[in-house]
Amino acid sequence: KSGLDELMFAAEQQKAQLVLYGHTHIAGYEFHGRTLFLNPGAVMGCRDTGKCTYAVLEWKPGGEIYMQMAELDR
């Protein structure tokens, strides 16, 4: 809710490739170095936009992550 600073520190300590977070219900993603920070949004609707969103993740051979953000029709 107050930014990604604490998550970035924890991800660095754990050498995480992916960090999933939520609470804001606002879909979005960003990379910091090689770490993907992903908020899939909310399948019951975002507070700001009313859009129902989710994310699909797939790990490719070699460890590459494929990510697709999607929206549900109501």
Backbone as a ProteinNet text record, in pm:
[ID]
protein_1_A
[PRIMARY]
KSGLDELMFAAEQQKAQLVLYGHTHIAGYEFHGRTLFLNPGAVMGCRDTGKCTYAVLEWKPGGEIYMQMAELDR
[TERTIARY]
82.1	0	86.5	205.5	291.5	411.6	406.7	516.9	584.5	682.2	747.9	881.8	921.6	1054.4	1079.8	988.8	1008.1	1006.2	916.9	912.6	1042	1095.5	1220.3	1334.4	1340.4	1444.2	1430.9	1309.9	1286.9	1317.8	1278.8	1304.8	1454.7	1527.9	1672.8	1736.7	1691.5	1744.8	1719.5	1604.6	1566.7	1607.9	1664.4	1699.6	1577.6	1465.1	1337.8	1334.6	1276	1255.7	1118.6	1026	888.9	836.2	768	699.8	555.1	462.2	319.5	270.3	193.3	137.6	0	-72.8	-208.7	-248.1	-365.5	-426.6	-480.1	-413.1	-460.5	-571.1	-581.2	-679.2	-652.6	-536.6	-501.4	-397.7	-436.3	-347.1	-227.5	-112.8	6.6	128.6	234.3	359.6	475.2	589.8	713.5	831.4	939.2	1062.5	1156.4	1223.7	1335.7	1450.1	1543.7	1647.9	1583.4	1609.2	1550.8	1426.7	1382.3	1267.4	1139.8	1038.7	907.7	819.7	767.6	673.4	535.8	443.2	314.5	198.2	107	-21.1	-125.5	-190.4	-284.9	-417	-438.9	-563.7	-664.2	-788.5	-895.2	-998.2	-1030.3	-1130.3	-1272.2	-1288.5	-1420.3	-1432.3	-1334.7	-1342.2	-1248.7	-1186.5	-1092.6	-1169.9	-1125.6	-1193.2	-1194.1	-1084.6	-1073.9	-1141.8	-1125.2	-1173.4	-1295.1	-1322.4	-1432.2	-1400.2	-1276.4	-1236.1	-1197	-1235.2	-1199.1	-1075.5	-963.5	-837.7	-772	-686.2	-605.3	-480.4	-388.2	-264.2	-243.2	-183.8	-145.8	6.2	68.4	214.2	253.3	361	414	565.9	625.7	771.7	818.4	903	959	1086.3	1127	1255.2	1367.1	1452.8	1560	1521.9	1397	1356.4	1292	1277.4	1213.4	1064.5	1012.3	871.2	794.4	684.7	591.9	471.3	431.4	321.5	221.8	94.4	-11.6	-115.2	-145.6	-253.1	-381.1	-490.7	-617.1	-730.4	-840	-956.8	-1077.8	-1160.4	-1281.7	-1396.7	-1482.3	-1606.4	-1706.3	-1781.5	-1884.5	-2013.1
-119.6	0	125.9	114.3	232.4	226.4	142.6	133.8	-1.8	-17.1	-146.1	-157.5	-55.9	-56.7	-179.7	-210.3	-325.7	-456.3	-464.6	-584.2	-600.4	-489.6	-497.2	-546.4	-498.2	-541.8	-691.5	-736.7	-878.8	-964.5	-918.5	-993.8	-1006.8	-899.5	-902.8	-1002.3	-1000.5	-1092.5	-1238.4	-1265.9	-1402.5	-1440.8	-1343.8	-1364.3	-1410.7	-1345.1	-1381.2	-1336.1	-1419.9	-1388	-1322.3	-1352.1	-1303.7	-1266.6	-1151.9	-1110.6	-1079.9	-1151.5	-1124.8	-1046.7	-943.8	-866	-816.2	-766	-719.5	-610.9	-621.6	-530.8	-404	-349.9	-226.8	-253.9	-377.8	-417.2	-347.1	-288.6	-218.6	-301.5	-353	-437.9	-358.5	-423.5	-361	-447.3	-415.9	-488.2	-397.8	-432.9	-363.4	-453.3	-431.6	-504.1	-413.3	-472.6	-407.3	-505.7	-471.1	-567.2	-684	-804.6	-924.1	-973.4	-898.1	-940.2	-875.1	-957.2	-910.5	-890.1	-769.8	-737.4	-727.4	-810.6	-822.6	-812.6	-723.6	-715.5	-752.8	-870.5	-914.4	-838.1	-752.3	-677	-750.4	-755.9	-820.4	-879.1	-1004.9	-1067.9	-1020.9	-957.6	-904.1	-755.4	-701.3	-562.6	-470.4	-386.1	-288.8	-170.3	-120.6	-6.8	116.9	139.9	261.5	249.8	135.5	122.9	32.7	-52.2	-146.9	-265.6	-272.9	-384	-504.8	-622.8	-747.2	-802.9	-808.1	-847	-964	-1033.2	-1141.5	-1154.7	-1238.3	-1259.8	-1409.1	-1441.7	-1579.8	-1582	-1670.5	-1682.8	-1820.1	-1823.6	-1950.7	-1942.8	-2045.5	-2051.4	-2129.5	-2067.9	-2129.1	-2205.5	-2298.3	-2365.9	-2261.5	-2282.8	-2187.1	-2084.6	-2088.8	-2001.5	-1870.1	-1843	-1719.2	-1723.5	-1611.4	-1602.9	-1533.2	-1596.4	-1534.9	-1490.2	-1364.6	-1310.6	-1243.8	-1268.1	-1204.1	-1151.1	-1022.5	-963.3	-978.8	-1011.1	-1032.6	-966.2	-945	-881.9	-971.8	-989.1	-1069.2	-982.7	-1042.3	-975.4	-995.8	-895.3	-907.9	-953.7
0	0	0	54.9	66.5	-27.5	-128.6	-223.3	-219.8	-306.2	-322.7	-249.8	-176.6	-115.1	-27.3	62.1	150.9	71.5	-27.4	-111.8	-191.4	-242.3	-318.7	-230.6	-107.8	-15.8	12.4	43.4	71.6	-51	-169.1	-292.1	-317.2	-292.2	-309.6	-212.2	-88.6	12.2	-25.2	-84	-120.3	-262.7	-336.3	-477.1	-557.2	-530.9	-594.3	-739.7	-821.3	-962.4	-982.2	-892.1	-902.5	-764.6	-756.9	-634.5	-671.6	-608.8	-626.7	-506.1	-531.3	-421.7	-461.5	-365.8	-393.5	-297.4	-244.9	-149.8	-216.1	-314	-376.7	-478.4	-526.8	-629.3	-762.2	-778.2	-901.3	-975.3	-1092.7	-1170.5	-1221.9	-1220.9	-1274.7	-1249.7	-1320.6	-1302.7	-1337.9	-1284.6	-1319.5	-1284.9	-1357	-1330.9	-1253.9	-1156.8	-1088.7	-1102.9	-1189.7	-1223.5	-1295.3	-1249.2	-1310.5	-1236	-1136.2	-1056.5	-1108.5	-1133.4	-1177.1	-1054.2	-1037.1	-930.6	-995.7	-951.1	-1019	-921.2	-950.6	-881.5	-986	-972.6	-1074.4	-1072.6	-975.8	-968.4	-883.4	-929.6	-853.2	-948.7	-930.8	-1018.3	-984.8	-872.3	-835.6	-869.8	-938.3	-983.2	-909.1	-982.5	-927	-870.5	-759.6	-695.6	-784.9	-856.7	-937.2	-1073.3	-1139.7	-1277.4	-1292.1	-1194.8	-1206.2	-1295	-1346.4	-1432.4	-1348.1	-1393.6	-1326.8	-1396.5	-1326.9	-1390.1	-1318.3	-1394.3	-1339.9	-1426.4	-1381.8	-1456.2	-1477.1	-1590.6	-1621.8	-1631.8	-1555.4	-1555.7	-1606.4	-1684.5	-1734.7	-1731.2	-1673.4	-1671.3	-1792.6	-1872.6	-1992.6	-1954.7	-2040.2	-2015.8	-2001.3	-1906.1	-1880.1	-1774.6	-1725.4	-1616.9	-1656.3	-1786.6	-1829.8	-1794.6	-1746	-1709.3	-1820.8	-1863.4	-1957.5	-1876.2	-1890.6	-1814.1	-1906.4	-1881	-1958	-1860.1	-1869.9	-1791.4	-1872.6	-1804.1	-1873.7	-1795.5	-1867.9	-1808.4	-1832.8	-1731.1	-1742.6	-1793.3	-1875.2	-1912.5	-1801	-1771.3	-1667.2	-1726.6
[MASK]
++++++++++++++++++++++++++++++++++++++++++++++++++++++++++++++++++++++++++

